[in-house]
């Protein structure tokens, strides 16, 4: 799977951007990365998110049967999901979904519930997903992203920034390297990213994340990984919000 977001839609952490990026690819503007992904992965389906927001692409060719790729769209909310959820029956009941709902529909409904009613924090919603997964969601109504992977990093999932600081995410490491050069890095385990809230840990939501420099095989610093900073705490209070408030501003 592949997702590309304009820097105005998803602003990556500053530490992920590498000053040594040797790629001249603009992943959003020229469409070359999507074409490259399609050439590597047969039967690719491409989705233009419109308004210069970015694009998504996926293929079910040669996928791991234990970690299948899924795609869904509900009310202009686009979601790519890879992996599986173990407590799917419980979540269907929790979100009032029918028996045919799969993992990608559950993620979309969880996001809609948070966006529209916000009954609990986003970190709890991701923590309630038991299984092996990585997902990328884009809400075209407010140009917001919701991205996460499980606590063990069970699904290969990578991200980086291209030459114009647009964010690229994929389960194919080489595709991200092509666009992002030395900004390439694994997406942090047990973390989620939103447009308004940035990168957070869903296991330790009150702790800040500390960037740890990555060094490649030639000894050059390239991008960063992120670890929970045990010494740094955010304020525990959650603001009171109305039912129409944007869920992503709750943390």
Order of alpha helices (4+ residues) and beta strands (2+ residues): beta-alpha-beta-beta-beta-beta-alpha-alpha-alpha-beta-beta-beta-beta-alpha-beta-beta-beta-beta-beta
